[in-house]
Amino acid sequence: QFWRCWKCIFFRPMALYNKKQPKDINELFFYVNNSYLLSMTQVLGFNLTANYNEFTTNAYKRQGCGSSTCEGVAILKDLHGEIGCVMLGPSCTYATFQLVDEEIGLNLSIPIISAGSFGLSCDYKPKLTRILPPARKISDLLFHFMDETLPFKQHWEYVYVYKKSSNITEDCFWYINALEAASANFASKTERQMLRGEDELKTALNSKKRHSNIFILCGNPGDIVSIKSMVGPIHEDIIFILLDIYNPDYYVNTTSAEGMENVLVITLPPRNYDYGNATYNNTINDFVAGYHDGALLFGKVLRERKLSQGRNKEFVPLSDNPFGNVSFYGMGGHYVLDEYGDRDVNFTIFYTSTITGEVSLQGLPSDVPNYSGGNTHIHADGVEVVWTVMQNRKERLMQKRWSHIDPHLIDPLDEKEVSLKIDEDKRKDSTYFNHRCRYDKKPVILKELKQTDGDFTEDQKIELNTLRCIDYYNLTKFYGTVKFEYGVYGVFELCQRGSLRYILNDRISYPDETFMDMEFKISVMYDIAKGMSYLHSSNIQVHGRLKSTNCVVDNRMVVKITDFGCHTILNPGRDLWTAPEHLRKDGVSQKGDVYSYAIIADEIVRRRAPFYTQCCSDPTEKIYRVQFPSGTSVFRPDLNFEGLHTLIKNCWDEEPERRPDFKRIELSLGKIFSNLHNQATETYMDNLIRRLQMYSRTLERLVEERTSLYKAERDRADRLNFMLLPGPVVRSLKETGRVKPELFEEVTIYFSDIVGFTTLCHYSTPMEVVDMLNDIYKNFDSILDHHDVYKVETIGDAYMVASGLPKRNGDRHAVDIALMALDMLAFVGTFELLHLPGIPLWIRIGVHSGPCAAGVVGNKMPRYCLFGDTVNTASRMESTGLPLRIHVSQSTISILQRTDCKFEYEKRGETYLKGKGKEMTYWLTGVTGGKYNLPTPPTAENFQRLQQDLAEMIVSSLEKRGDGSERFKKTLSTKVRRRETNSSMQGDSPPDYFHLAVTDNPSTYL
């Protein structure tokens, strides 16, 4: 509806949650207009009239507030320029959100008064005032009611929330939605389980091991009766909390309806529907009364504003939300609005007695079901509550229960940490990273409990429950245990900076002069003292294994103590931190923890190894000398510093009773810090800024050093990559991660291998073979640097080079390969084997030109491979060549003839190439005008004679070395004679050239 009062328009939506409308809506608002507004303006000296226009929702598929499409919003868009001071409505959350949200709203400049708009999405909106309690208020009420321990109830933590799947009213929808929302207080601070639909509700009510005795639902008494009739007999400890907020019948009938036993009802306080001259009838409800009272609220605020302006006749516009912190009376009773304009209500809670059947507040059962037969009984007679709760027994039973964390809830920790220093120890220890996990969105570390199989005893369960209750700033949180197939682990809070021992060892990241100064060291000692002081006053009472590796540091440089408790599972420590009385007799004590603290304090101050002394370095000897002191002197670390000398000496006193407790240690450290920090010359803020500046400079220097190291390492990696792969291929891999295969129209390929390599290997040790190949191919590689060629690969004694790829170079590829082959042949003529002096090195070289395809193959150790018939032909040219000869194909000669370089070559004639047939081939002998000292090829009459000559040279070389070559001489002569016999049987047919070898098979081919 709309009222116009000068520049003001009041809006109220037509649909009000499908509640009954007044038969004549003029009656209600005519009363408001003429009684209240008229009386208000008479005092102020001006007249105020109100008119309204109505509209219907017949054109909409869904009437009322059940739809996100609201007729009121559509009309407001048309009336946007005519809106004046204040707006009444709308009531539905969807429509209100479209008006008041800062991002998608209409950017209204006037406040809105709504009887509804319950949803959490409308919370804390500066222009919105809600006359009826929103869902946030209901959620907070239920949380605080459960959390409080009252004369008629215990503390509740476990609860069910039932959400109906159909026929749910607008208010119930948003109230239950607030209890369901995971981010809201109720869900995050209670152990609630949602029940969606009748089937889940029925299962929970009939379960003997149900989650809770408390069931929350929103509706009316009919819903309770329907549920009980559907389920049947319900356990006497089960209680329903019914949110029936807008039902005034509870104040009319003092006796509840049948079936409402064990039901706790939450509703609004008594209304005042007879307020003013209005009379109560069934057409008035809380929503109608809310808009009536909204008009009263506006009139009250407007009146106060006008009166505060004196008699100023000019209109004073309202602020964004002038209705905060306002209280008044209306048809809905007493209204109190909070600072956000939302209504605060003192709700009324009724409980139906199972004895008298009357509505009254009585004692309520426990939230936790008793599976063993019931140890909580509540008897209520409407006046007196008789409690027979055995709370201590319940707590003892809970302490004896323990269940492991579901392994599926432990996820790997996916963290991307940037560290200025590589921790070599942690990098080598893979378990350090394997045990870093995430549980309940928190980083945790898993510590193996080797002394147990996971089936804990009763004492161990009590101790674990006690440990899980410990929650203190300087103690790591224990979350529980998890059992895997390979062991049982404790789940502890993870402190990412590692142990205090690691921090003290890392002088690069945490230098003394800028970071670990005396003030910081005292603060570290103070953190440990606070944690131990709390631990000694808790139910744990003693640590028993305190040492610097059990003090961990989080990302905020706060020191926390870990590995405490679990005395029935873990054995007490026996190491450099153990007190002498416990070295002599096993056990743990608080005074023993003080001794351990003194050893840690000495580590912190001096940043030395644990129990550092100049006279002794063996840990076993140190433990022995502490356990068995000589005479009256006791063995302790060297103390050569001032300030903390007395405190540390008192803490490791030989007599336990003379050692101070941690409360006294805290006080002593506070006094030392005060003396160290002269506040007269430097304030705490100055000290903080100074420390931050020093730390910043240290970080800048570390970053600069690490950056230079990174750049050097990157350059080394790039150089290595460019040695393994061609430059364009490396750049493509770095930029895109892949290399497209490419077809080259014309390239030249070089192949070579060592003649007699098998024979040489037979008379050489493996290391000699490696050294020989390394010497040869290092010199080959140096020759490559002077030519535009690319080394493809080496396999054994085979050496493969290509030119014209991956960078095309016209006809230069044949020239570069030819010149490189001549240089290599010239080098071979002067090379001498170190382990076989006098033995010549013979190689065969084959060269061929043609088209070729190339690409990178594989992810692991990728190789730039060549494919095509050109590769096969070049290999055949090498295998059909002769020692110390460069065998060149016709295609290569043709390309050389097209260039300006004048090469010298001899025609060999037609040569049979496997797979190709007969081809014309040539011997490359040099360059016109060039001076190449090429070796003279061997001139044996046939291949057998060549083999015999090489064998005799090897035998002669071995005899000179005195390596016992007699056995080889016999073997060689036998094999040569056998080869000559086979040759005579073969006649004059020319055999393929083969490697000279000493094997039983005389025809060993490449």
Secondary structure, 3 states (H helix, E strand, C coil): CEEEECCEEEECCCCCCCCCCCCCHHHHHHHHHHHHHHHHHHHHCCCCCCCCCCCCCCCCCCCCCCCCCCHHHHHHHHCHHHCCCCEECCCCHHHHHHHHCCCCCCCCCCCEEECCCCCHHHCCCCCEEECCCCHHHHHHHHHHHHHCCECCECCCCEEEEEECCCCCCHHHHHHHHHHHCCCCHHHHHCEEEEEECHHHHHHHHHCCCCCCCEEEEECCHHHHHHHHHHHCCCCCCCEEEEECCCCHHHHCCCECCCCCCCEEEEECCCCCCCCCCCCCCCCCCHHHHHHHHHHHHHHHHHHHHHHHCCCCCCCCCCCCCCCCCCEEEECCEEEEECCCCEEECCCEEEEECCCCCEEECCCCCCCCCCCCCCCCCEEECCCCEEECCCHHHHHHHHHCCCCCECHHHEEECCCCCCCCCCCHHHHHCHHHHHCEEEECCEEEEEEECCCCCCCCCHHHHHHHHHHHCCCCCCECCEEEEEEECCEEEEEEECCCCCEHHHHHHCCCCCCCCCCCCHHHHHHHHHHHHHHHHHHHHCCCCCCCCCCHHHEEECCCCCEEECCCCCCCCCCCCCCCCCCHHHHHCCCCCHHHHHHHHHHHHHHHHHCCCCCCCCCCCCHHHHHHHHHCCCCCCCCCCCCCCCCCHHHHHHHCCCCHHHCCCHHHHHHHHHHHHHHHCCCCCCCHHHHHHHHHHHHHHHHHHHHHHHHHHHHHHHHHHHHHHHHHCCHHHHHHHHHHCCCCCEEEEEEEEEEEEECCHHHHHHCCCHHHHHHHHHHHHHHHHHHHCCCCCEEEEEECCEEEEEECCCCCCCCHHHHHHHHHHHHHHHHHHHCCCCCCCCCCCCEEEEEEEEEEEEEEECCCCCEEEEECHHHHHHHHHHHCCCCCEEEEEHHHHHHHHHCCCCEEEEEEEEEEECCCEEEEEEEEEEECCCCCCCCCCCCCCCHHHHHHHHHHHHHHHHHHHCCCCHHHHHHHHHHHHHHHHHHHHHCCCCCCCCCCCCCCCCCCCC
